């Protein structure tokens, strides 16, 4: 939880899943998508959905990943800086709200 938020949703090295009831956190490796030639955002969105997430907090989210998350009823919250702990605290305090649109073009680096 002390790691910085990765600005690239689909190419983040790990996905942290926080259970808001118990407070437990599990890190899931996303290495297969870090250097993927294409489809990293969609594949990461599928992983997040499979993990049962209801909200994603990420630095930025492109259109394909955003639409995949939206189709799975997963809210996208943008937080371009700080640690995972700071992002969760800001979200819990109502300082971060879900976005209605992707904030970067596809294949953003």
Backbone as CSV, one residue per row, in Angstrom:
resi,resn,N_x,N_y,N_z,CA_x,CA_y,CA_z,C_x,C_y,C_z
1,UNK,0.819,-1.201,0.000,0.000,0.000,0.000,0.869,1.274,0.000
2,UNK,2.151,1.103,0.239,3.047,2.257,0.237,3.656,2.530,-1.133
3,UNK,3.298,1.729,-2.137,3.811,1.965,-3.479,3.027,3.088,-4.145
4,UNK,3.686,3.769,-5.075,3.039,4.855,-5.799,2.022,4.297,-6.790
5,UNK,0.961,5.049,-7.001,-0.030,4.696,-8.011,0.663,4.728,-9.371
6,UNK,0.513,3.669,-10.144,1.085,3.650,-11.489,0.187,4.481,-12.391
7,UNK,0.758,5.367,-13.199,-0.094,6.186,-14.063,-0.759,5.394,-15.190
8,UNK,-0.270,4.166,-15.459,-0.781,3.383,-16.587,-1.572,2.184,-16.068
9,UNK,-2.873,2.249,-16.132,-3.716,1.174,-15.608,-3.321,-0.200,-16.160
10,UNK,-3.334,-0.351,-17.458,-3.115,-1.661,-18.073,-1.716,-2.201,-17.923
11,UNK,-0.753,-1.332,-17.716,0.645,-1.761,-17.633,1.227,-1.654,-16.232
12,UNK,0.372,-1.493,-15.251,0.838,-1.479,-13.860,1.427,-2.847,-13.522
13,UNK,2.502,-2.854,-12.783,3.163,-4.109,-12.435,2.345,-5.010,-11.528
14,UNK,1.534,-4.401,-10.682,0.707,-5.169,-9.748,-0.669,-4.535,-9.621
15,UNK,-1.614,-5.354,-9.272,-2.964,-4.908,-8.959,-3.155,-5.175,-7.474
16,UNK,-3.444,-4.132,-6.718,-3.706,-4.294,-5.293,-5.211,-4.364,-5.091
17,UNK,-5.646,-5.397,-4.393,-7.069,-5.553,-4.108,-7.266,-5.384,-2.607
18,UNK,-8.042,-4.378,-2.258,-8.332,-4.060,-0.873,-9.736,-4.526,-0.537
19,UNK,-9.854,-5.349,0.496,-11.158,-5.750,1.010,-11.574,-4.674,1.998
20,UNK,-12.574,-3.880,1.655,-12.958,-2.756,2.499,-13.639,-3.190,3.801
21,UNK,-14.067,-4.430,3.881,-14.688,-4.926,5.104,-13.620,-5.357,6.114
22,UNK,-12.661,-6.149,5.661,-11.633,-6.675,6.569,-10.368,-5.821,6.606
23,UNK,-10.161,-4.994,5.575,-8.947,-4.189,5.499,-7.754,-4.938,4.926
24,UNK,-7.957,-6.195,4.555,-6.843,-6.981,4.014,-6.547,-6.543,2.578
25,UNK,-5.271,-6.656,2.206,-4.823,-6.272,0.878,-4.068,-7.443,0.270
26,UNK,-4.365,-7.732,-0.990,-3.635,-8.761,-1.726,-3.074,-8.130,-2.985
27,UNK,-1.809,-8.420,-3.255,-1.172,-7.951,-4.488,-1.241,-9.059,-5.523
28,UNK,-1.657,-8.704,-6.723,-1.742,-9.651,-7.823,-0.796,-9.186,-8.928
29,UNK,0.058,-10.083,-9.368,1.043,-9.787,-10.403,0.349,-9.492,-11.729
30,UNK,0.761,-8.434,-12.386,0.218,-8.070,-13.701,1.337,-8.060,-14.739
31,UNK,2.394,-8.796,-14.473,3.588,-8.809,-15.323,3.279,-9.148,-16.779
32,UNK,2.312,-10.020,-17.018,2.007,-10.423,-18.388,1.543,-9.257,-19.247
33,UNK,1.076,-8.185,-18.623,0.584,-7.041,-19.382,1.537,-5.856,-19.403
34,UNK,2.569,-5.883,-18.571,3.495,-4.758,-18.505,4.124,-4.483,-19.865
35,UNK,4.541,-5.518,-20.559,5.188,-5.354,-21.860,4.370,-5.936,-23.011
36,UNK,3.079,-6.076,-22.823,2.231,-6.640,-23.882,2.261,-5.737,-25.109
37,UNK,2.302,-6.347,-26.282,2.316,-5.577,-27.526,1.024,-4.786,-27.701
38,UNK,-0.081,-5.369,-27.296,-1.375,-4.693,-27.381,-2.361,-5.361,-26.439
39,UNK,-3.441,-4.667,-26.131,-4.506,-5.239,-25.315,-4.255,-5.250,-23.825
40,UNK,-3.223,-4.544,-23.357,-2.895,-4.570,-21.924,-4.041,-4.055,-21.062
41,UNK,-4.666,-2.968,-21.488,-5.758,-2.388,-20.695,-6.954,-3.303,-20.596
42,UNK,-7.343,-3.896,-21.706,-8.494,-4.803,-21.707,-8.198,-6.043,-20.876
43,UNK,-7.007,-6.600,-21.036,-6.648,-7.800,-20.283,-6.577,-7.511,-18.780
44,UNK,-6.035,-6.344,-18.428,-5.981,-5.980,-17.012,-7.387,-5.753,-16.473
45,UNK,-8.260,-5.138,-17.262,-9.656,-4.946,-16.843,-10.336,-6.289,-16.604
46,UNK,-10.071,-7.270,-17.461,-10.640,-8.607,-17.276,-10.126,-9.236,-15.981
47,UNK,-8.852,-9.039,-15.678,-8.291,-9.564,-14.431,-8.957,-8.911,-13.230
48,UNK,-9.104,-7.593,-13.278,-9.732,-6.856,-12.182,-11.170,-7.348,-11.969
49,UNK,-11.891,-7.566,-13.047,-13.267,-8.065,-12.942,-13.292,-9.460,-12.326
50,UNK,-12.372,-10.306,-12.764,-12.292,-11.669,-12.234,-11.965,-11.661,-10.732
51,UNK,-11.219,-10.654,-10.287,-10.864,-10.537,-8.867,-12.012,-9.990,-8.024
52,UNK,-13.084,-9.553,-8.688,-14.278,-9.111,-7.972,-14.275,-7.658,-7.532
53,UNK,-13.436,-6.843,-8.145,-13.371,-5.431,-7.761,-14.643,-4.690,-8.139
54,UNK,-14.979,-3.695,-7.340,-16.117,-2.829,-7.623,-15.661,-1.442,-8.058
55,UNK,-14.443,-1.072,-7.642,-13.869,0.234,-7.958,-12.402,0.037,-8.290
56,UNK,-11.911,0.772,-9.279,-10.488,0.793,-9.615,-9.994,2.211,-9.371
57,UNK,-8.893,2.327,-8.644,-8.227,3.618,-8.495,-6.929,3.511,-9.283
58,UNK,-6.762,4.385,-10.265,-5.609,4.318,-11.148,-5.166,5.714,-11.547
59,UNK,-3.953,5.804,-12.052,-3.443,7.095,-12.500,-4.199,7.614,-13.711
60,UNK,-4.285,6.796,-14.741,-4.988,7.162,-15.969,-5.636,5.905,-16.541
61,UNK,-6.651,6.104,-17.363,-7.357,4.970,-17.953,-7.754,5.321,-19.385
62,UNK,-7.303,4.487,-20.327,-7.619,4.691,-21.735,-9.007,4.192,-22.090
63,UNK,-9.453,4.461,-23.314,-10.827,4.160,-23.709,-11.193,2.679,-23.714
64,UNK,-10.323,1.817,-24.186,-10.671,0.391,-24.245,-10.766,-0.206,-22.848
65,UNK,-9.792,0.114,-21.996,-9.836,-0.373,-20.616,-11.045,0.201,-19.890
66,UNK,-11.301,1.503,-20.086,-12.436,2.147,-19.434,-13.742,1.462,-19.815
67,UNK,-13.931,1.204,-21.088,-15.178,0.581,-21.537,-15.295,-0.857,-21.037
68,UNK,-14.180,-1.574,-20.954,-14.205,-2.939,-20.414,-14.578,-2.913,-18.934
69,UNK,-14.018,-1.976,-18.190,-14.351,-1.853,-16.765,-15.814,-1.437,-16.604
70,UNK,-16.248,-0.479,-17.390,-17.633,-0.008,-17.325,-18.604,-1.151,-17.634
71,UNK,-18.283,-1.968,-18.620,-19.136,-3.101,-18.982,-19.242,-4.110,-17.842
72,UNK,-18.208,-4.172,-17.007,-18.215,-5.082,-15.859,-18.753,-4.397,-14.600
73,UNK,-19.330,-3.205,-14.764,-19.888,-2.410,-13.656,-18.842,-2.045,-12.605
74,UNK,-17.621,-1.813,-13.057,-16.534,-1.395,-12.172,-16.323,0.097,-12.371
75,UNK,-16.382,0.857,-11.280,-16.183,2.297,-11.345,-14.695,2.607,-11.470
76,UNK,-14.373,3.661,-12.205,-12.991,4.089,-12.400,-12.792,5.426,-11.694
77,UNK,-11.806,5.442,-10.803,-11.450,6.648,-10.064,-10.018,6.999,-10.446
78,UNK,-9.796,8.249,-10.832,-8.469,8.686,-11.264,-7.734,9.383,-10.121
79,UNK,-6.490,8.973,-9.941,-5.626,9.556,-8.917,-4.208,9.467,-9.456
80,UNK,-3.710,10.553,-10.004,-2.449,10.526,-10.743,-1.198,10.552,-9.875
81,UNK,-1.329,10.739,-8.589,-0.127,10.784,-7.759,-0.409,10.279,-6.354
82,UNK,0.663,9.956,-5.653,0.554,9.478,-4.285,0.636,7.967,-4.200
83,UNK,0.556,7.477,-2.988,0.626,6.039,-2.739,-0.769,5.434,-2.788
84,UNK,-0.808,4.127,-2.812,-2.099,3.429,-2.781,-2.856,3.786,-1.511
85,UNK,-2.169,3.856,-0.388,-2.815,4.220,0.877,-3.432,5.610,0.782
86,UNK,-2.683,6.575,0.246,-3.198,7.935,0.116,-4.403,7.986,-0.814
87,UNK,-4.361,7.217,-1.889,-5.482,7.192,-2.831,-6.736,6.616,-2.184
88,UNK,-6.588,5.521,-1.448,-7.745,4.915,-0.775,-8.303,5.873,0.271
89,UNK,-7.432,6.533,1.034,-7.892,7.488,2.039,-8.653,8.646,1.392
90,UNK,-8.129,9.159,0.269,-8.795,10.262,-0.431,-10.152,9.813,-0.977
91,UNK,-10.214,8.602,-1.520,-11.479,8.075,-2.040,-12.491,7.901,-0.906
92,UNK,-12.048,7.317,0.186,-12.927,7.082,1.337,-13.447,8.399,1.903
93,UNK,-12.623,9.440,1.854,-13.012,10.759,2.372,-13.879,11.545,1.381
94,UNK,-14.129,10.961,0.205,-14.961,11.625,-0.782,-14.225,12.653,-1.630
95,UNK,-12.895,12.667,-1.534,-12.102,13.622,-2.311,-11.869,13.156,-3.740
96,UNK,-12.055,11.884,-3.989,-11.935,11.314,-5.331,-13.269,10.686,-5.692
97,UNK,-13.740,10.958,-6.881,-15.023,10.403,-7.315,-14.843,9.684,-8.648
98,UNK,-15.693,8.724,-8.935,-15.601,8.008,-10.216,-15.741,8.966,-11.407
99,UNK,-15.005,8.658,-12.445,-15.065,9.439,-13.679,-16.057,8.794,-14.646
100,UNK,-16.567,9.589,-15.533,-17.534,9.105,-16.513,-16.892,8.796,-17.855
101,UNK,-15.605,9.120,-17.997,-14.936,8.958,-19.283,-13.465,8.600,-19.101
102,UNK,-12.876,7.960,-20.104,-11.430,7.743,-20.065,-10.731,9.103,-20.112
103,UNK,-9.514,9.175,-19.604,-8.836,10.472,-19.570,-7.600,10.557,-20.471
104,UNK,-7.265,9.478,-21.159,-6.148,9.485,-22.102,-6.562,8.743,-23.360
105,UNK,-5.811,8.976,-24.427,-6.045,8.273,-25.680,-5.559,6.831,-25.558
106,UNK,-5.965,5.975,-26.459,-5.461,4.608,-26.493,-3.966,4.609,-26.756
107,UNK,-3.275,3.609,-26.255,-1.827,3.450,-26.421,-1.056,4.622,-25.846
108,UNK,-1.566,5.187,-24.765,-0.897,6.283,-24.075,0.317,5.734,-23.342
109,UNK,1.410,6.450,-23.368,2.617,6.006,-22.650,3.097,7.043,-21.691
